[in-house]
Amino acid sequence: MSTTKTVSIVFYKGRGTLAEKLIRLWTNSPFSHSEFRRSDGYYHSNDRFRFISRTEFMEINPEDWEVCEIVLPSEIVERVERRQLRKNGTSYDWMGIVFSQVFRLGLHDKKRWFCSKSNADDLAYAYRLMLRSKDGRYRFYIKQLRIFGRISPQYFSPQQLYSAVLRMSRY
């Protein structure tokens, strides 16, 4: 039996900037940003101020962030976290924001990210790794992450990602 690691997706609900307030208004959500808290305590996402993908340590105020923990097999978490490091330095996917979030056409840049797209992509990658392995030990986790095999990452707003991660906790 494989060991597990806990990661989290955290959602920003603090006061926020004008842009973050507009995101909340557009998505009808209390959340304007998401981060992937890695097993090593660092956070990975697109920086909400610099618009570049990065992995860094952050102090988060629990009153400003909603934390959703996810338990996955250790070997899967390690591969996801190695892949996140390869995303570092990539720029913001403005095309994806406009043509996947605003107009819902699904157009996006496959090598650029916005916060919820990057986080959903990480979970979709974990899903694909386990699905391809055909290892019966992963059945539970595959079922838990199933939505990330059905919906492309660019379609997830922070609120939609939050809803998907909450549904995972039912398993």
KAHUWO-V342026 format. One line per field, one symbol per residue. ss: DSSP state (H for helix, E for strand, C for the rest). phi: phi as a letter, one per 30 degrees, with the letter a starting at -180 (. if undefined). psi: psi as a letter, one per 20 degrees, with the letter a starting at -180 (. if undefined). A space follows every 10 residues. Layout:
# KAHUWO-V342026
ss: ???
phi: ???
psi: ???
This chain:
# KAHUWO-V342026
ss: CCCEEEEEEE EECCCCCHHH HHHHHHHCCC CCEEEEECCC CCEEEECCCC CEEEEECCCC CCCCEEEEEE EEEHHHHHHH HHHHHHHCCC EECHHHHHHH HHCCCCCCCC CCECHHHHHH HHHHHHHHHH HHHCCHHHHH HHHHCCHHHH CCHHHCCHHH HHHHHHHHCC C
phi: .ddbbcbbcc bdbdeidddd ddddddchbd cbabbcdddd jdcbldedcc hbdabadbcc dedcbccbdb cbeeddeddd dddedddejd cdcdedddcc cdchcidacd cbbbeddddd ddddddeded dddhdedcee ddddceedcc cdeddddedd dedddddddd d
psi: pqrrqprqpq ppjagrrggh hhggggjlqi qiqqqoorhj irqpappihi lqprprpqpp ohhiqppoqp prpghggggg hghhhhhpiq rqmhghggih ggikijprpi jrqrghgggh hghhggghgh ghhkphiigg hgghjghiih pqhiiorggh gggghghhii .
